[in-house]
């Protein structure tokens, strides 16, 4: 069920023309036990201001996304969407940058 919701959310977000949503990836979703809530984890490429703007855009689009999920996934009740920023991608990029810096310093020694 969580995968179906993730796929439906990703398709809904991809169909939107808001430029703030251009660099959003839907990473995963988690459903509450009663299926009334869906936590949707997203990653965003960009700086902190872009991340904040994107999260605001997603909050504003929650109704549209929820109705798209309702059409795509047959549930008794369409879950409410809660957006969660997943910074794993940003942390990974930071770690890669630090490792690259260490390698360069080792070469110059």
C-alpha positions in Angstrom: 0.0 0.0 0.0 2.8 2.4 0.9 4.5 1.9 -2.5 1.2 2.5 -4.3 0.7 5.8 -2.4 4.3 6.8 -3.1 3.9 6.2 -6.8 0.6 8.1 -6.9 2.1 11.0 -5.1 5.1 11.0 -7.3 2.9 11.0 -10.4 0.8 13.9 -9.1 3.8 16.0 -8.2 5.4 15.3 -11.6 2.2 16.5 -13.3 2.3 19.9 -11.6 3.7 22.9 -13.4 4.9 24.8 -10.3 8.6 25.5 -10.9 9.3 25.1 -7.2 8.4 21.4 -7.6 10.9 20.8 -10.4 13.6 19.3 -8.3 11.5 17.2 -5.9 11.9 13.4 -5.6 9.4 11.4 -3.6 11.5 9.0 -1.6 9.0 6.9 0.3 5.8 7.0 2.2 4.6 5.5 5.4 0.9 4.9 6.3 -0.6 5.0 9.7 -2.2 1.9 11.0 -5.7 3.1 10.2 -4.6 4.3 6.7 -5.9 7.8 7.5 -2.5 9.5 7.3 0.4 9.2 4.8 3.8 10.6 5.7 5.4 11.3 2.3 9.2 11.8 2.4 10.7 14.0 -0.2 14.2 15.1 -1.2 14.8 18.5 -2.8 17.9 19.6 -4.7 18.8 23.1 -3.9 19.8 25.4 -1.1 17.9 26.0 2.2 15.7 28.7 0.7 14.7 26.5 -2.2 13.9 23.6 0.1 11.7 25.9 2.2 9.9 27.2 -0.9 9.4 23.7 -2.2 8.0 22.5 1.1 5.5 25.4 1.1 4.5 24.6 -2.4 3.9 21.0 -1.5 1.8 22.0 1.5 -0.3 24.2 -0.8 -0.7 21.3 -3.2 -1.7 18.8 -0.6 -5.4 18.8 -1.6 -4.6 18.2 -5.2 -2.2 15.5 -4.4 -4.6 13.9 -1.9 -7.4 13.8 -4.6 -5.0 12.3 -7.1 -4.0 9.6 -4.6 -7.7 8.9 -4.0 -8.3 8.4 -7.7 -5.2 6.2 -8.2 -5.3 4.1 -5.0 -8.6 2.5 -4.0 -9.0 2.9 -0.3 -12.1 3.4 1.8 -10.7 6.7 2.9 -8.1 8.8 1.1 -5.2 9.5 3.5 -4.2 13.0 4.6 -0.8 13.9 3.3 2.0 15.0 5.7 5.1 16.1 3.9 8.5 15.3 5.5 11.8 16.6 4.1 14.3 13.8 3.8 17.8 15.3 3.9 19.7 12.0 3.3 20.6 13.1 -0.2 22.0 16.5 1.0 23.9 14.7 3.8 25.3 12.2 1.2 26.4 15.1 -1.0 28.1 16.8 1.9 29.9 13.6 2.9 31.1 13.1 -0.7 32.4 16.6 -0.8 34.3 16.1 2.4 35.8 12.9 1.1 36.8 14.6 -2.1 38.5 17.3 -0.1 40.4 14.8 2.0 41.6 13.0 -1.1 42.8 16.3 -2.7 44.6 17.2 0.5 46.3 13.7 0.6 47.5 14.2 -3.0 48.9 17.6 -2.2 50.9 16.3 0.8 
